[in-house]
Amino acid sequence: MVSVIIPTHNRVKLLFRAIESVINQTYNDIEIIVVSDGSTDDTDAFMQRYLDNSCVKYISYSPAHGGNYARNKGIEAAEGEYIAFLDDDDEWIPTKIEKQVALMKENHEVGLVYTGINCIYVNERISYIFKPIYRGDLSKEILFQNCIGSTSSVMLRRSLCRACRFDENLQALQDFDLWIKVLQGCKADVITEPMVNYYNYRNQNQISASTAKYVKAIDYINNKYSDLFGKLSTQEYKQKCFCDVMLLGNKAMRNNSPQEARSFFLKAFYLSHSISPIAYWILSFFGYKNMLRLKSKFG
């Protein structure tokens, strides 16, 4: 069985789409665990329609403790051999779980299977596809940047989830943190085609709306895994720092802070002397939407 964990907080208008995309999976042996993290809207009333379904579990508590706490509550309740996560504002393509389970069964050294992602920026009406390329032993590759992507694309073996858990001290990059832990002890496989519609709503209450949270999260992760980062060569560590500041530059652009973004892109240039941070620096004068347009053309 596959346990699907959907954490939610005051997004009852979006929750229906997420749940239905799980119900419509071609793989049938699924339990759905919806965890309401202190929701004060109509989530409790909305979920009543699903509670006659023995495959649906609903956990609701107050006050809110954050998404990491909610996901961990779902992990505790999960009974499936595999665990998959779906954010309440995303949705799955119908064959996602079927394809991931098949890869898990092929190779017992694989503990994580992730997929391509259709990144949809709702307000800008722009989308592009995140095309994953990495598989196998990613214990070192994951130290540089989040090459796995969103929690909504990932399936894990339950034993790994129970051993690692989400770090409840983090307010951002919690997925990146978990992938670092998990991939030190297993191999990864990938479905390159997009299996997730990942919706981005700018200027709404998403974690990525605060660049400062990302700065704090990067510092926290760097300290937490200092032993792993300490094993990198000087050149590799410089590459890791380059990835960090490029991430912060992109987040600052997303949060309508182009001047802050340009400072990050300049730091990235001094670290790498490559053309990409200069290209982003120039694009920062033309707005985030144009940056997204470039991504949609070149991936």
C-alpha positions in Angstrom: 0.0 0.0 0.0 1.0 3.6 -0.6 0.2 6.2 2.0 -0.4 9.7 0.6 0.1 12.5 3.1 -1.6 15.9 2.3 -0.8 18.6 4.9 -3.2 21.6 4.7 -3.8 24.9 6.4 -6.7 27.2 5.5 -6.8 26.1 1.8 -10.2 24.4 1.6 -10.8 25.9 -1.8 -7.7 24.1 -3.2 -7.9 20.9 -1.2 -10.6 19.2 -3.4 -8.3 19.3 -6.5 -5.5 17.7 -4.6 -7.5 14.9 -3.0 -9.3 14.1 -6.3 -6.0 13.8 -8.1 -5.1 11.0 -5.6 -8.5 9.3 -5.9 -8.1 9.3 -9.7 -4.7 7.5 -9.6 -4.5 4.3 -11.8 -2.8 2.6 -8.8 -5.6 1.5 -6.4 -3.9 0.4 -3.2 -3.7 3.8 -1.6 -4.6 5.4 1.7 -5.0 9.2 1.9 -4.0 11.0 5.1 -5.1 14.6 5.2 -3.6 16.5 8.1 -5.2 19.9 8.9 -2.6 22.0 10.7 -4.8 24.3 12.8 -7.1 25.3 10.0 -9.7 27.9 10.9 -11.7 27.8 7.7 -14.2 25.2 6.6 -11.7 22.3 6.2 -13.2 20.2 9.0 -16.7 20.5 7.5 -15.4 19.9 3.9 -13.6 16.7 4.9 -16.8 15.1 6.2 -17.7 14.1 2.6 -14.6 11.8 2.4 -14.8 10.1 5.8 -17.2 7.4 4.7 -14.3 6.2 2.5 -12.3 3.7 4.5 -9.2 4.7 2.5 -9.2 8.3 3.9 -7.9 9.3 7.3 -8.3 12.8 8.6 -6.2 14.4 11.4 -7.1 17.8 12.7 -5.6 19.7 15.6 -5.2 23.2 16.9 -3.2 25.4 17.2 -1.1 25.2 14.0 2.4 23.9 14.3 3.6 24.2 10.7 3.9 22.0 7.7 6.8 19.9 8.9 4.9 19.0 12.1 1.8 18.1 9.9 3.9 15.9 7.6 5.4 14.1 10.6 2.0 13.4 12.0 1.0 11.9 8.7 4.2 9.7 8.7 3.2 8.5 12.2 -0.2 7.5 11.0 0.9 5.9 7.7 0.5 2.2 7.2 1.7 1.8 3.6 5.0 0.3 2.5 5.6 3.5 0.6 4.9 7.2 1.5 4.2 10.0 -1.0 3.6 13.6 -0.2 1.2 16.0 -1.9 0.9 19.7 -1.0 -2.7 20.9 -0.8 -2.3 23.3 -3.7 -0.8 20.8 -6.1 -2.2 17.9 -8.1 -0.9 14.6 -9.6 -1.1 13.1 -13.1 -3.1 9.9 -12.9 -0.2 7.4 -13.5 2.2 8.9 -11.0 1.9 6.4 -8.2 1.7 3.4 -10.5 5.0 4.4 -12.2 6.8 5.1 -8.9 5.8 1.8 -7.3 7.1 -0.1 -10.3 10.5 1.5 -10.0 10.6 0.8 -6.2 9.8 -2.9 -6.8 12.5 -3.2 -9.5 15.4 -2.2 -7.3 15.4 -2.5 -3.5 18.4 -0.2 -3.2 16.2 2.6 -4.4 14.6 4.4 -1.4 13.4 7.6 -3.2 11.7 8.0 -6.6 11.0 11.5 -7.9 9.5 12.9 -11.1 9.4 15.8 -13.5 7.3 18.7 -12.5 5.1 21.1 -14.5 5.7 24.4 -12.7 2.7 26.7 -13.1 2.8 30.4 -12.2 -0.8 31.2 -11.9 -0.8 35.0 -11.7 1.8 35.3 -14.5 0.1 32.6 -16.7 3.5 31.1 -17.4 4.6 27.5 -17.0 7.8 25.5 -17.6 8.8 21.9 -16.9 11.4 20.9 -14.3 13.3 18.1 -16.1 15.2 15.9 -13.6 18.3 14.1 -14.8 19.9 12.5 -11.7 19.6 8.9 -10.5 21.6 6.4 -8.5 23.9 7.4 -5.7 23.1 11.1 -5.1 24.6 11.4 -1.6 27.1 14.0 -2.9 25.1 15.6 -5.7 22.3 16.6 -3.2 24.8 18.6 -1.1 25.1 21.3 -3.9 21.4 22.0 -4.5 18.0 20.5 -4.4 18.2 18.4 -7.5 15.1 16.4 -6.4 12.6 19.2 -6.2 9.2 19.5 -4.5 7.9 17.1 -1.9 4.8 16.7 -4.1 6.9 14.6 -6.6 8.6 12.3 -4.2 7.8 8.7 -3.0 9.9 7.2 -0.2 10.0 3.9 1.5 8.2 4.2 4.9 11.2 2.9 6.8 13.3 5.8 5.5 10.6 8.3 6.4 10.2 7.0 9.9 14.0 7.1 10.4 14.6 10.6 9.0 11.4 12.8 9.4 11.0 16.5 8.6 13.0 18.9 10.7 10.4 21.0 12.6 12.9 23.8 13.2 13.0 24.7 9.5 10.5 27.2 8.0 11.9 26.8 4.5 13.9 24.2 2.5 12.4 21.4 4.6 12.3 19.2 1.5 15.9 19.9 0.7 16.9 19.0 4.3 15.0 15.7 4.1 16.5 14.7 0.8 20.0 15.3 2.2 19.3 12.9 5.1 17.5 10.3 3.0 20.1 10.1 0.2 23.0 9.4 2.5 21.5 6.0 2.9 19.8 4.9 -0.3 19.8 5.3 -4.1 17.3 7.4 -6.1 15.5 6.8 -9.3 13.5 9.2 -11.5 10.6 9.4 -13.8 11.7 12.2 -16.1 8.2 13.1 -17.4 6.2 15.6 -15.4 3.9 13.8 -13.0 2.9 16.8 -10.8 1.2 20.1 -11.5 3.0 22.4 -9.1 1.1 25.7 -8.7 2.8 28.9 -7.6 0.7 31.8 -6.3 2.8 34.9 -5.9 1.9 37.5 -3.3 -0.1 34.9 -1.3 0.9 33.2 1.9 3.5 30.7 0.7 6.7 30.0 2.6 8.7 31.2 -0.4 7.3 34.7 0.1 10.2 35.5 2.6 13.7 35.7 1.3 14.9 36.1 4.9 13.5 32.6 5.8 15.6 31.1 3.0 18.8 32.9 4.3 18.1 31.5 7.7 17.3 28.0 6.4 20.5 27.8 4.4 22.6 28.8 7.4 20.8 26.2 9.5 21.4 23.4 6.9 25.0 24.4 6.5 25.6 24.1 10.2 23.5 20.9 10.6 25.5 19.1 7.9 28.8 20.7 8.4 30.5 17.3 8.6 29.2 16.4 5.1 30.1 19.8 3.6 33.5 19.6 5.2 34.3 16.6 3.0 33.9 18.6 -0.2 37.0 19.9 -2.0 37.6 23.6 -2.1 36.2 23.8 -5.6 33.2 21.7 -4.7 32.5 23.9 -1.7 32.7 27.0 -3.9 30.2 25.4 -6.2 27.9 24.7 -3.3 28.1 28.4 -2.2 27.4 29.4 -5.8 24.2 27.3 -5.8 23.1 28.8 -2.4 23.4 32.5 -3.5 21.8 31.8 -6.9 18.8 30.3 -5.0 18.6 33.4 -2.8 18.8 35.6 -5.9 15.9 33.8 -7.5 13.8 34.0 -4.3 14.5 37.7 -3.9 13.3 38.3 -7.5 10.2 36.2 -6.8 9.5 38.4 -3.7 9.8 41.7 -5.8 13.2 42.6 -4.4 15.3 43.1 -7.5 18.0 45.2 -5.8 18.5 42.4 -3.2 18.5 39.8 -6.0 21.2 41.7 -7.9 23.5 41.6 -4.8 23.1 37.8 -4.7 23.7 37.4 -8.4 26.9 39.5 -8.2 28.1 37.3 -5.3 27.5 34.3 -7.5 29.5 35.8 -10.3 32.5 36.4 -8.0 32.3 32.7 -6.9 32.1 31.2 -10.4 33.0 33.9 -13.0 30.4 32.2 -15.2 27.9 33.9 -17.5 24.7 32.7 -15.8 24.6 35.0 -12.8 25.4 38.0 -15.1 22.5 37.0 -17.3 20.2 36.8 -14.3 21.6 40.2 -13.1 20.6 41.8 -16.4 17.2 40.1 -16.3 16.5 41.5 -12.8 16.0 44.9 -14.4 13.2 43.5 -16.5 11.1 41.9 -13.7 10.4 38.4 -12.5 7.9 37.6 -15.2 10.5 38.0 -17.9 12.8 35.7 -15.9 10.0 33.1 -15.9 9.5 33.6 -19.7 13.2 32.7 -20.2 12.8 29.6 -18.1 9.7 28.5 -20.0 11.7 28.8 -23.3 14.9 27.1 -22.3 13.8 25.0 -19.3 
